Amino acid sequence: MQILFVHKHLFLEDVLRNSLAPIAERDSIHFSHSYDNAETFIQNGVVGEQQHLDLIICENNIGGLSAVDFYNRITRDAGRTFSAGNFYFHTIPVVLIVDEGENPQAYLRHGFADVLHDIALENLYLYSYELASVIKEWRRRLFGDLSNIGIPFERGLLRYQYYQPGNKREGIYTKILSDGYKKAPTRLLYDWIVTSERQMEIAIGKLDKELKRAVRYDARDERSISDLLSKYPALIKRDNYSAHWREVKLKRPGSRSYRLDFGLKTNFSQVYDMSVLELKVPNDRLIVSHNFHPHFSSKLTHSLTQSNNYRRHISDKKNHEELQRLFGFIPAKVEYNIIVGRQEEKERHMETFNQQNQDFNVSGTNITTYDEFIQTNIDYLARRDRLSIF
């Protein structure tokens, strides 16, 4: 779920990310503070690089300009495409938030998918239903287009095998699908199409079962968990990442190398453009206490040292050619995530945990328990259900 948000409040972006959490994760929201800046992002990124976008939200009257003019500018060219050339850009739903005292009904005739009252942006979560409805309507129309050209959605799957290329489907009218797609349809690899809610439920259940097995038998190796995440990549990608790599080797001088468990490319790069995921075993201790001085366990300290080594390697310009070859881009803003331990211990030692975070200056590194990781996927499943069109 990817959103472009055009707003005039420079210091509210963390608040807005939290407010939009019911429909999108933080790295899937791109913020612009002017219509011109948003239009540049659209032209260079969404259209230029053929990125995907689900929704545009914009406030009215930014920099003395009207959102109506902005809407007209970005939808004027009916032939522009986005998302690997699959869809026409002018069909992306645009939701307008009017200023206090303005009449929303006066703006609906201009083509906005919905017009919302100004209720203070920190309360935007109250409009989760309206925003989800707009997205669902666009997706229903997309499935209608696919059915019209001979790719129906049946029993939870798009049936590409029914498509007959010799029938000149490009002549059939579609609102969202581009002529280019109709000439040569490809499989649409969006998370809400590829992975069903039932498949996510199964994946979460298998992960929970594997964690219980690891704790019961005091497993000392995270390989089985890594294999499971590789089998069910939606557990790590969800709708927040556009690509992932497993067990990436970063060459060091000599014959040795660092090995990343998983590397993930974010949808948008305003906060981070890459996330490194390091797995540890779920029964590893987070906090140990000797002589009344509680502190991070030696294994967790070692994991933090690992993350710092990766950070230095990735930021070193001498390694940029290698990174370009491995990932297809040079990560500039990297987030490091260590998944380890259980939530019960973390909550029991929360004061010590927070203090050690400060002492180690763990900036850009998140220490996440397996329980929190599962909860993130449960939240994603709830978001999927909220946006489901069936």
C-alpha positions as CSV (number, residue, x, y, z in Angstrom):
1,M,0.0,0.0,0.0
2,Q,1.9,3.1,-1.3
3,I,0.7,6.7,-0.7
4,L,1.9,10.1,-1.8
5,F,0.8,12.7,0.8
6,V,1.0,16.4,-0.1
7,H,0.7,18.5,2.9
8,K,1.7,21.9,4.4
9,H,2.9,20.8,7.9
10,L,6.6,20.3,7.9
11,F,7.0,18.7,11.3
12,L,4.0,16.3,11.4
13,E,5.3,13.4,9.3
14,D,5.8,11.0,12.2
15,V,2.3,11.8,13.4
16,L,0.9,11.3,9.9
17,R,2.7,7.9,9.6
18,N,1.1,6.8,12.8
19,S,-2.3,8.1,11.7
20,L,-2.1,6.2,8.4
21,A,-0.9,3.0,10.1
22,P,-4.4,1.3,9.6
23,I,-3.8,1.3,5.8
24,A,0.0,1.7,5.2
25,E,3.4,1.1,6.8
26,R,5.8,4.0,7.3
27,D,8.2,3.4,4.4
28,S,5.3,3.2,2.0
29,I,4.3,6.9,2.5
30,H,6.1,9.6,0.5
31,F,5.6,13.2,1.7
32,S,5.8,16.4,-0.4
33,H,5.3,19.9,1.0
34,S,4.3,21.6,-2.3
35,Y,2.3,20.7,-5.4
36,D,5.4,21.3,-7.5
37,N,7.5,19.0,-5.4
38,A,4.8,16.3,-5.6
39,E,4.5,16.7,-9.4
40,T,8.3,16.3,-9.7
41,F,8.2,13.1,-7.7
42,I,5.4,11.8,-9.9
43,Q,7.1,12.7,-13.1
44,N,10.6,11.4,-12.1
45,G,9.7,8.5,-9.8
46,V,6.2,7.1,-10.3
47,V,6.0,7.8,-14.1
48,G,9.7,8.1,-14.9
49,E,10.8,4.9,-13.0
50,Q,7.4,3.3,-13.3
51,Q,6.9,2.8,-9.6
52,H,3.6,1.7,-8.1
53,L,1.3,4.1,-6.2
54,D,-2.1,3.3,-4.7
55,L,-3.3,6.6,-3.4
56,I,-2.6,10.4,-3.4
57,I,-3.8,12.5,-0.5
58,C,-3.4,16.2,-0.7
59,E,-4.4,19.2,1.4
60,N,-6.0,22.2,-0.3
61,N,-4.4,25.7,-0.6
62,I,-0.7,24.9,-0.3
63,G,1.6,27.8,-1.0
64,G,-1.3,29.9,-2.2
65,L,-2.2,27.4,-4.9
66,S,-5.3,25.3,-5.3
67,A,-5.4,21.5,-5.2
68,V,-7.8,21.6,-8.1
69,D,-5.0,23.0,-10.3
70,F,-2.6,20.3,-9.0
71,Y,-5.1,17.6,-9.8
72,N,-5.7,18.9,-13.3
73,R,-2.0,19.1,-14.0
74,I,-1.2,15.5,-13.0
75,T,-4.3,14.0,-14.7
76,R,-4.1,16.0,-17.9
77,D,-2.0,13.5,-19.9
78,A,-4.3,10.5,-20.3
79,G,-1.6,8.5,-21.9
80,R,0.9,8.5,-19.0
81,T,1.4,5.1,-17.4
82,F,2.9,3.9,-14.1
83,S,3.6,0.6,-12.3
84,A,5.7,-1.1,-15.0
85,G,3.5,0.4,-17.7
86,N,0.5,-1.6,-16.4
87,F,-1.9,1.2,-15.6
88,Y,-2.9,4.7,-16.7
89,F,-1.6,7.3,-14.2
90,H,-4.7,9.6,-14.4
91,T,-6.8,6.8,-12.8
92,I,-4.9,6.9,-9.4
93,P,-7.5,8.0,-6.8
94,V,-6.8,11.4,-5.3
95,V,-8.3,12.3,-2.0
96,L,-8.6,16.0,-1.0
97,I,-8.6,17.4,2.5
98,V,-10.2,20.8,2.5
99,D,-9.4,23.7,4.8
100,E,-11.6,24.6,7.8
101,G,-14.8,26.4,6.6
102,E,-14.6,25.0,3.0
103,N,-17.5,22.9,1.6
104,P,-16.3,19.4,0.6
105,Q,-19.2,19.0,-1.8
106,A,-18.0,21.9,-3.9
107,Y,-14.9,20.0,-4.9
108,L,-16.3,16.5,-5.7
109,R,-17.2,17.6,-9.3
110,H,-13.5,18.2,-10.0
111,G,-12.7,14.5,-10.1
112,F,-11.4,13.8,-6.7
113,A,-12.1,10.3,-5.5
114,D,-13.3,11.7,-2.1
115,V,-13.2,15.0,-0.3
116,L,-12.7,15.1,3.5
117,H,-13.2,17.7,6.2
118,D,-10.2,19.1,7.9
119,I,-10.2,17.3,11.3
120,A,-6.5,17.9,12.2
121,L,-4.1,15.6,10.5
122,E,-3.3,13.7,13.7
123,N,-6.9,12.4,13.6
124,L,-6.6,11.2,10.0
125,Y,-7.0,7.6,11.3
126,L,-10.7,8.5,11.8
127,Y,-11.0,8.5,8.0
128,S,-9.5,5.0,7.6
129,Y,-12.8,3.6,6.3
130,E,-13.1,6.4,3.7
131,L,-9.5,6.0,2.5
132,A,-9.8,2.2,2.3
133,S,-13.1,2.5,0.4
134,V,-11.4,4.7,-2.3
135,I,-8.6,2.1,-2.7
136,K,-11.0,-0.8,-2.8
137,E,-13.0,0.9,-5.6
138,W,-9.9,1.4,-7.8
139,R,-9.0,-2.3,-7.3
140,R,-12.5,-3.5,-8.2
141,R,-12.3,-1.5,-11.4
142,L,-8.9,-3.1,-12.1
143,F,-10.4,-6.6,-11.7
144,G,-13.3,-5.5,-13.9
145,D,-10.8,-4.5,-16.6
146,L,-8.9,-7.8,-16.3
147,S,-12.1,-9.7,-16.6
148,N,-13.0,-7.8,-19.8
149,I,-9.8,-8.8,-21.5
150,G,-10.1,-12.4,-20.6
151,I,-8.3,-12.7,-17.2
152,P,-11.0,-13.3,-14.6
153,F,-10.5,-13.6,-10.9
154,E,-11.8,-17.0,-9.7
155,R,-11.4,-18.8,-6.4
156,G,-8.8,-16.4,-5.1
157,L,-6.6,-16.4,-8.3
158,L,-6.3,-14.4,-11.5
159,R,-6.8,-17.0,-14.3
160,Y,-4.1,-15.8,-16.9
161,Q,-4.5,-19.1,-18.7
162,Y,-7.9,-18.0,-20.1
163,Y,-6.3,-15.1,-21.9
164,Q,-6.1,-15.5,-25.7
165,P,-3.5,-13.2,-27.3
166,G,-4.9,-13.5,-30.8
167,N,-8.2,-11.8,-30.0
168,K,-6.8,-8.2,-30.2
169,R,-7.8,-7.4,-26.6
170,E,-6.1,-4.0,-27.0
171,G,-9.3,-2.8,-28.8
172,I,-11.4,-3.5,-25.7
173,Y,-12.1,-0.4,-23.6
174,T,-10.5,-0.4,-20.1
175,K,-10.3,2.4,-17.7
176,I,-7.2,1.4,-15.7
177,L,-5.3,-1.1,-17.8
178,S,-3.0,0.5,-20.3
179,D,-3.0,-0.4,-24.0
180,G,0.6,-1.7,-23.6
181,Y,-0.6,-4.2,-20.9
182,K,-3.5,-5.4,-23.0
183,K,-1.2,-6.2,-25.9
184,A,1.2,-8.2,-23.7
185,P,-0.3,-9.1,-20.3
186,T,2.1,-10.1,-17.5
187,R,1.4,-11.5,-14.1
188,L,0.6,-8.7,-11.6
189,L,2.9,-9.2,-8.6
190,Y,1.3,-7.0,-6.0
191,D,1.1,-8.3,-2.5
192,W,-2.7,-8.1,-2.4
193,I,-3.0,-10.2,-5.5
194,V,-0.1,-12.7,-5.1
195,T,-0.7,-13.6,-1.4
196,S,-4.2,-14.2,-0.1
197,E,-5.3,-13.5,3.5
198,R,-5.6,-17.3,4.0
199,Q,-2.0,-17.8,2.9
200,M,-0.8,-15.1,5.3
201,E,-2.7,-16.8,8.2
202,I,-1.0,-20.1,7.3
203,A,2.4,-18.5,7.2
204,I,1.9,-16.7,10.6
205,G,0.7,-20.0,12.1
206,K,3.7,-21.8,10.8
207,L,6.1,-19.2,12.2
208,D,4.4,-19.3,15.6
209,K,4.7,-23.1,15.6
210,E,8.4,-22.9,14.6
211,L,9.1,-20.5,17.5
212,K,7.4,-22.7,20.0
213,R,9.4,-25.7,18.7
214,A,12.7,-23.7,18.9
215,V,11.9,-22.7,22.5
216,R,10.8,-26.2,23.5
217,Y,14.0,-27.8,22.2
218,D,16.3,-24.9,23.0
219,A,17.3,-24.5,19.4
220,R,20.7,-22.9,19.0
221,D,20.5,-22.2,15.3
222,E,18.1,-19.8,13.5
223,R,18.4,-21.7,10.1
224,S,14.9,-23.2,10.4
225,I,13.4,-19.8,10.9
226,S,15.4,-18.3,8.0
227,D,14.2,-21.2,5.8
228,L,10.6,-20.6,6.8
229,L,10.8,-16.8,6.0
230,S,12.4,-17.7,2.7
231,K,9.5,-20.0,1.9
232,Y,7.0,-17.3,3.0
233,P,8.7,-14.0,2.0
234,A,5.4,-12.1,2.6
235,L,6.3,-12.4,6.3
236,I,9.2,-10.1,5.9
237,K,8.1,-8.1,2.8
238,R,4.4,-7.5,3.6
239,D,3.4,-4.4,1.6
240,N,6.4,-2.3,2.8
241,Y,9.2,-3.7,0.6
242,S,9.5,-4.0,-3.1
243,A,12.4,-6.5,-3.2
244,H,14.4,-8.9,-0.9
245,W,17.6,-10.8,-0.9
246,R,18.6,-13.7,1.3
247,E,22.1,-14.5,2.7
248,V,23.8,-11.7,0.8
249,K,27.6,-11.9,1.1
250,L,29.6,-8.6,1.4
251,K,33.2,-9.2,0.5
252,R,35.9,-8.2,3.0
253,P,39.6,-8.0,2.3
254,G,41.0,-11.5,1.8
255,S,38.8,-14.5,1.6
256,R,36.3,-13.6,4.3
257,S,32.9,-11.9,4.0
258,Y,30.0,-10.6,6.0
259,R,26.6,-12.4,5.4
260,L,23.3,-10.6,5.7
261,D,20.4,-12.8,6.6
262,F,18.0,-10.7,4.6
263,G,18.2,-7.4,2.7
264,L,15.0,-5.6,1.9
265,K,14.4,-2.6,-0.5
266,T,11.8,-0.2,0.8
267,N,8.9,1.1,-1.4
268,F,10.0,4.7,-0.9
269,S,13.3,6.0,0.4
270,Q,12.5,9.1,2.5
271,V,13.2,7.4,5.8
272,Y,15.3,4.4,4.7
273,D,16.0,2.9,1.3
274,M,17.1,-0.5,2.6
275,S,16.5,-2.6,5.7
276,V,18.9,-5.3,6.9
277,L,17.2,-8.1,8.8
278,E,19.4,-10.3,11.2
279,L,17.8,-13.3,12.8
280,K,18.9,-14.7,16.2
281,V,17.3,-17.6,18.1
282,P,14.1,-16.8,20.0
283,N,15.4,-18.2,23.3
284,D,18.4,-16.0,23.4
285,R,18.5,-13.7,26.4
286,L,18.2,-10.0,26.0
287,I,19.2,-8.9,29.5
288,V,21.5,-10.5,32.0
289,S,22.3,-9.4,35.5
290,H,25.5,-10.0,37.4
291,N,26.4,-8.3,40.6
292,F,23.3,-6.1,40.4
293,H,24.4,-4.5,37.2
294,P,21.9,-5.7,34.5
295,H,23.0,-5.2,30.9
296,F,22.6,-6.5,27.4
297,S,23.6,-10.2,27.0
298,S,26.8,-10.9,25.3
299,K,25.0,-12.4,22.3
300,L,22.9,-9.3,21.9
301,T,26.0,-7.1,22.2
302,H,27.7,-9.3,19.5
303,S,24.6,-8.7,17.3
304,L,24.9,-5.0,17.7
305,T,28.6,-5.1,16.8
306,Q,27.6,-7.1,13.7
307,S,25.2,-4.4,12.7
308,N,27.8,-1.7,13.2
309,N,30.2,-3.7,11.0
310,Y,27.6,-3.9,8.3
311,R,26.9,-0.2,8.6
312,R,30.6,0.7,8.1
313,H,30.9,-1.7,5.2
314,I,27.8,-0.4,3.4
315,S,28.7,3.3,3.9
316,D,32.3,2.8,2.7
317,K,32.5,4.3,-0.8
318,K,35.1,1.6,-1.7
319,N,32.3,-1.0,-1.6
320,H,29.7,0.9,-3.7
321,E,30.5,-0.9,-6.9
322,E,29.9,-4.2,-5.1
323,L,26.6,-2.9,-3.6
324,Q,25.4,-1.8,-7.0
325,R,26.1,-5.2,-8.4
326,L,24.3,-7.0,-5.5
327,F,21.3,-4.8,-5.1
328,G,21.0,-2.8,-8.3
329,F,21.4,0.5,-6.3
330,I,23.6,1.9,-3.6
331,P,21.9,2.1,-0.3
332,A,22.2,5.5,1.3
333,K,19.9,5.2,4.3
334,V,20.0,1.7,5.9
335,E,17.9,0.5,8.8
336,Y,19.2,-2.5,10.8
337,N,16.8,-4.9,12.5
338,I,17.8,-7.6,14.9
339,I,15.0,-10.1,15.7
340,V,15.8,-12.0,18.9
341,G,14.2,-13.1,22.2
342,R,10.7,-13.0,23.5
343,Q,8.5,-10.1,24.5
344,E,7.9,-11.3,28.1
345,E,11.5,-10.8,29.0
346,K,11.7,-7.5,27.2
347,E,8.7,-6.1,29.1
348,R,10.1,-7.5,32.4
349,H,13.3,-5.5,31.9
350,M,12.0,-2.6,29.9
351,E,13.7,0.1,32.0
352,T,17.1,-1.7,31.6
353,F,16.4,-2.3,27.9
354,N,15.7,1.4,27.2
355,Q,18.7,2.5,29.3
356,Q,21.1,0.1,27.5
357,N,19.7,1.3,24.2
358,Q,20.8,4.8,25.2
359,D,24.1,3.7,26.5
360,F,24.9,1.8,23.3
361,N,23.6,4.7,21.2
362,V,21.6,2.2,19.1
363,S,20.6,4.7,16.4
364,G,19.2,3.1,13.2
365,T,19.2,-0.4,14.8
366,N,15.9,-1.9,16.0
367,I,15.9,-4.7,18.5
368,T,12.7,-6.6,17.9
369,T,11.4,-9.6,19.7
370,Y,9.8,-12.5,17.8
371,D,6.5,-11.7,19.4
372,E,6.6,-8.2,18.1
373,F,7.6,-9.5,14.6
374,I,4.5,-11.8,14.6
375,Q,2.3,-8.9,15.8
376,T,3.6,-6.8,12.9
377,N,2.4,-9.5,10.5
378,I,-1.0,-9.7,12.3
379,D,-1.3,-6.0,11.9
380,Y,-0.5,-6.4,8.2
381,L,-3.2,-9.1,7.9
382,A,-5.7,-6.8,9.5
383,R,-4.7,-4.1,7.0
384,R,-5.2,-6.6,4.2
385,D,-8.6,-7.4,5.5
386,R,-9.5,-3.7,5.7
387,L,-8.5,-3.3,2.0
388,S,-10.0,-6.5,0.8
389,I,-12.4,-6.3,-2.1
390,F,-14.0,-9.7,-1.6
